[in-house]
Amino acid sequence: MAVFKLFSTLFLALILAACDGDSAATAIVLDDRGAAADRVDQSGLSGADPDQTGAQDPGAGVSAAGAATITDVVLITGQSNALGSQTTFDPALDQPVDRFYAYTNNGWQIANLAQVWDLGWHPARGLDGDPHNNFGFHFGKTIVSQRSDRVVGIILVTAPGEGIAHWDTDGFFYRKLRNKTLLALNDLPHKSMLDGILWHQGETDWSSSGSNDPDLEEFPPNDYYSNKLWALISSLRMENWFTADRPFICGETARSPINSRLNALNRDNDGWTACVPGAGLSTHDEEQVHFTAESLRQLGANYADVYLQMTR
């Protein structure tokens, strides 16, 4: 099995190296069970181009052998608050820690907010500026600070400004999410599945029109958002890298009637779904949509607390 995984990883690397970043090249991605997972677009999935970001991952080229000790692999997906854009950095509060890894444009590395995790630029701003913040970073830090037996690895796949329909299973973005997850797992010889998924999305679905007006409370017939969310959860649970007995945890938006739909995951008689507090946390924009760095630290801790309760 180890030999096959090494071969499949090298095969993927050769394909990615051959693909121009602007092309729509496709390839068969094999999961670590040897099954053809899907034919998906590979463009943009090999990580960020340093010429575009102005930064390279700290520790690039350093062996990430410690990633082989990861116990918890967690996918984080959602909109801009999952990305954490335009937030501040504190040298004391936002330092890397041992036993916490991120899947970067250089593979698995000790998580550092100056790395590139997603979209070719986040969380890095460039070598001359402080990085953006991210709740996933503080999720991982909280877990390893509370549990000495856990080693966390996160995978970030986000779509800022997109409504929940963007995650439909027949769409390009869902295939991209699946592909990046498989690439990350292929680099971990001892892991074949995710241990959890963190979801933070809903700001674009605040009204039936898809506007960002937090005072609108109308929803399409049959509760459009809830139906979409459960369809997504069901689809993810059908993947061979996720199951129904692992956490799917969402977080409240800062100020939105969509929170009632998100909080329904705490009342659905499904012990593997949950929603964590987020409403009322401070924001840094006039629309009260995007969390501050302080709020993202708290949100990450909220996710970690619930995750640990569900995975004792």
N, C-alpha and C positions, 0 to 999 in steps of 0.2 A: 504493500500500500504506500509506504514511504517513497519507494522508487517511482510509483505512478504519479504521486503528488508532485515530486520534484520535476518529472517530465512535463506534467500538465502546466506547472507554473512557468517553466522555461518556454513552453510552447506559447503561452499567453504573452509572455514578455516579448517574444520575437514578433508576434502579431501586432502588439501595441507599438513596438518600435517602428514597424513598417507603416503604420497608419499616420497620415498627415492629420494634424489637429483639426483642420477644417473639413476633412472628408467625412463620408458616411460609411466607412468600411464596416463590414460585419464579419463575425467569426463565431464558431461554436464554442461556447464556454462550458467546460466540463466541471461538474461538482466533484467532491472528493469520493463519491461513491462510483464514479466512472460513467454516470449517465449524462447524456446530452441535455443540458438544462434549457437552452434557448438560443436562437440566433438573434443577437442584440448588437446595437450600435456601440462600437468601441471608442468612438471619437471623444476625446476629452477625459477619458477615464484613467489615463496613465498618470494623472497628477498635473500640477501646474507647471507652466513654462517659466523658469526664473526670469526670462526677459520680459514677461508680462507682469509678474508680481513684484519684481525688484528684490526678492528675498528667497533664500534657500532655507530648508529646514535646519535648525540647530542640531548638530550631531549627525548631519548627512554623511554617509559613508561609514559611520560607526556601527559595529555589529549590534543587531537587535536580538541577540540570542536569548535575552531575558524574556522576550515575547513568548517563547516556548513555555513559559510558566503561567501564562494568562489563564485564569479560571473563569472569568466572566466576559464574554464578548457581547457588546450591546450596540445595536443600531439606533442612531438618532436621526429622525427625519421630521420635516415640517417646513414652516415658512421662515421669515427673516429673524424671528426671535430664536429659532433653533440655530440660526447662523450667528446671531449676536452682533450684527453690524453696528458701526458707529458708536461703540461703547468705549469706555476708558480702561486703563490698565494700572494696577497698583503693584509696584515691585515687591512689596512685602506680602500681599494677599494672593498674588497670582503666580507664584513660583511653581515650577515642576516638582513632583515628588516621585519617589521610587514606587514601583509596583503599579504604575498607571501608564498605559500606552495609548497611542492614537494611530490610526491608519493614515499615513501622510503620503505626500507625493514622492517620498523616498521609502515607502513601505512602513512597517511597524516600527515606531520609535517611542521613547519615553515622551509622554504628552507635554507639549510646550505651546503656549499661546502664540508664539512667533512662527510656528510651523504653518504649512498649507495643508488643510484637511479637506477642503471642498471648494468647488467653483473656481479654482485657480487663483484664489486670493485670500480666502479666510483661513485662519484668523490673522494672517500677516498683513500689515500695511506696507511694509518695505523695511529695509535695513535701517533707515534713518528715523523711523517713527515707532511708537509703541503699538503693540498689536491690539486688535479688538478682543472683547471678552466673549465667553461662551458658557452656557449653563452646563453643557456636557462635561466641560473641564472640571467644574466644581462638583458635579455628580461623581466623577471618578475619584477626585481628591477626598471627598467625604467618605466614600466607601472604604478606601484603603486606610483612612485615618481611624475608622471605627472597627475594621476587621483585618487583623494581621494575617488571616488565612486567605484573603482575596487578592487577586491580581487582575486589574480591570483593563480591558481594551475597548475603545469606542470607534465606531465607523459613522461618519457624518455624511448624509446625503440630503440636501435641502433644495427648496424651490421658493425663494422669496416672492411674495406678491401673488401666489397662485392659490386658487380655490381648491377644495377637496377633490373635485373631479380630475385634477391634474394627476392624482394618484390612481386613477382607474387602471385596472390590470391589463387592459388592451392598449394602453398608451405607451409612448416612448419613455416617459419618465419612470414608470414602474419597472420597465425593462432595464433602465439604467441603474435603478436602485438594486434590482436583483443582481445585475452584473457586478457592481462594485462590492456587494456583499460576498459574492462568490470569489472574487479576486482576493479580498481580505482574508477569507477563510482558507483559501488555497495556500496562503503564506503562513498558516499555523498548522504544523503537522499533527498536532494533538487535538484539534477542534474541527468538528464537522457541522456544528449548528450554532445559531445565536442563542444566547442565554436570556435575552430580553430585548424589547423595543420601546424606545421613548418617542412619544408623538407630541409635537407642539404646533398646532395649526388651527385656523378658524377665523382669523382676523378678516380675511377676504370674503368669508361666507357670513358676515354679520347680518346681512339682510338678503331677502330673496333676489334683489337686484345685484348682489355681490359688491355693494359699496362698502366703504369703511366707516359709515355713520353708526356710532355705537348706540344711538338712541332708537334706531329702527329695530323692531322686535318681530316683524313678520317673517314667516318662513314659508317656503313652497308647500303645497299639499303633501300629506303623508310624511311630514317631517324629513325633508330632503337631506339635511346634514346627518342626522342619526342613521338613516338608511345607508348613506354613503360610507360613514365611518364603520358600521358593522360589516358592510361588504368588503371593505379594505382589510379589516381584522380577519375575516374569514379567508380571504385570499392569501394573506400572509401565513396563516396557519396551515394552509395547504401546500406551502413550499416545503421541500425536503430539508431546509435549513432553519425551520421554525415550527413549533408545534403549539397545541392548545394548552399545554401545561407549563408554559413559560410566560413571564409578565409582559403584558402590553399596557403601558402606563402613559396617560396623557396629562397635560398640564393646563390649568385655566389660563385664558388670555387676561390681559390687564384690566379690561373694562368692556364687557360684551355679553349680550343675551345668549350667545352661543355657549356660554359656560354651563347653562342648565343642561344642554345636550352632552357636554363633556362629562359633567358630574354624574350623569346617568350610569357611567361605568362603575360607580361605587354602589349602585343599587340594582345591578343586573343579574344577581345570583351567579355570577361567574367569578370564581375566586382568583382568576388570572388576569383580570382587567381592573384598572383603577384610575383615578384622577387626583392630581395633587394641587394644593392651593397655589394661586397666582394672582387672583383678582385683588386689586388694591395695592399691589407692589408699584413702586415708583417707575415712571417712564421719563424719557428724555426728549420727546417730541410733542408738538402742539396737539396732535390728534390722539395722544395718550395710547399709542399702539406699541411702541418699542421700549422694552425694559432697559433700565440703567444697568451698569455693571454691578452695582450693589444688589439690585433685584435679581440679576442672573445668578449671582453667588447664592442667594437665598433659594431661588428656584431649583438650582442644581442640588442643594442640600435637601429640599423637599422631595425631589425625585429619588434621591439616594435613600432617604428614610423609608419610603414606601417600598422601594425595590428590596431593601434588606428585610423588611417585614415579610415580603412575599417569597423570599429565597433563603430562609433560615436553614 
